[in-house]
């Protein structure tokens, strides 16, 4: 065998010499095509055939980065490299691993051989691509992307002529070439089966990578599944065709009261108990269910209402292998619905603006009552801010995280207001929604309902409302199920409810139910000192929403505003400011922008009560601001005047400067 190798060594060497001297081959059959094509590539790349070592070697830092990038390839390949080396131990062979660019990553072999081949820079960090090292068991494999054996003098560079290399490519699970495994040893010890062994090792490495990727994808999918199941707010229960539980999420565990380990394989009926037999029968006798209301009795005995959805689980061939049960707590669903429809209070007491003593006392009362769960009655003229106070009371209360639902009793037709408030069951009337519909009281569960214009509620509905207040529960129109509701009621009206009671238009018992805590809203004409503050707030807010630069307000505008009767109160003032802001083309609101109905409307002087003059109002406002300790700069800003003007007025009114 060795004599044959020596003979072949000499034959190829003669042809190699002719090639590098640019002479035609004497016996082309001696040189395999794959080797000859590699020699041509090396010659075109100006590779030095007489080089004794490779020249490109990474420094310590670059080598560290290289090994870090290829850590997984090295980890997976090492056991197979050690297995290969076990077959050739002591025979002068080494097993080497390269990356996709030809950089040597790791060597396993006889220590004396590893030491000897260092002379040719066969060391980690050296580049053994064809462009750097000529035809060899790494570089040529990378070029051809197939297993290759390079015998002795088939190497393009003379420094490798004493060695035979057998290399095979390594691909990742996506098919991309990521490295080469190579076995190199003395050419006299070469074996034709070596290449097959190396190719088998490469295949085994690739297979290990595929298995690892599949396991990783399974773990990732399992992680995704667990995260998704934990993130779904509904309770999920999967059962097989025999109604045995196969999977539950955490929310289902809470309902059943047992963990997954204790539930898997158990009958749904056994787990849910006989007290929930109606639920089990519902699932058993219906192939699919969508948002059907169901009541579940928990282990501690209390009942919770859910919507039940049940769908078949099918294989790819459409065979049913089980069912997926979805339970959504109705109370949580109501909260979600109210959030989606914008059932949220916007205003807080921090946004309520004023310095008037009577108004501040009203705010104080509202803050006090917000800390209780008592019903509140807001009385006052239209436009005095009853809706703002209702929202602020809700946001200041312990129910602030719950829904805030407002309904105007005067804006809904008499024949619809009952279903709006209490909802209706399926089939309650022609055209009713399938599954029924929740009313405002159900949507407000856990929060506050604001009944504006309560005096306009029909008498027959007032009796139903009284029952809700007394029993803290509702029954939908056309239904029989009693649903508990935890709702605080804030009612409002601009009418004299006592007079409405006297005339028989409002129930006396309902009046006293609402009259637990009554707040009387102060009309704007009785809090003139607040007008500059309100104007300033409205102007700033509108400048921001309209994208305009901040505009000033002419003093004569404020004088006119404080002399006007404001029958529409704060709402009218806000609308007037918004109208003026829409037509102003300068940086100042002037008196000519005031609508004619305000400019020539009823003045406070025409009212039966005495009205303060604008000068008296201005002095009182300045006095309160100075006493409050506000900085002079802030007072001037709020009063829409320069600081020099402010100091003159303070002196004029004999107020502290």
Secondary structure, 3 states (H helix, E strand, C coil): CHHHHHHHHHHHHHHHHHHHCCCCCCCHHHCCHHHHHHHHHHHHCCCCCCCCCCCCECCHHHHHHHHHHCHHHHHHHHHHHHHHHHHHCCCCCEEEEEECCCEEEEEEECHHHHHHHHHHCCCCCEECCHHHHCCCCCHHHHHHCCCEEECHHHCCCHHHCCEEEEEEEEECCCCCEEEEEEEEEEHHHCCCCHHHHHHHHHHHHHHHHHHHHHHHHHHHHHHHHHHHHHHCCCEEEEEECCCEEEEECHHHHHHHCCCHHHHCCCEHHHHHCHHHHHHHHHHHCCCCEEEEEEEEECCCCCEEEEEEEEEEEECCCCCEEEEEEEEEEHHHHHHHHHHHCCCCCCCCHHHCCCCCHHHHHHHHHHHHHHCCCCCEEEECCCCCCHHHHHHHHHHHCCCCCCCEEEEECCCCCCCCHHHHHHCECCCCCCCCCCCCECCHHHHCCCCEEEEECHHHCCHHHHHHHHHHHHHCEEECECCCCEEECCCEEEEEECCCHHHHHHCCCCCHHHHHHHCCCEEECCCHHHCHHHHHHHHHHHHHHHHHHHCCCCCEECHHHHHHHHHECCCCHHHHHHHHHHHHHHHCCCCEECHHHCCHHHHCCCEHHHCCCCCCCHHHHHHHHHHHHHHCCCCHHHHHHHCCCCHHHHHHHHHHCCCCC
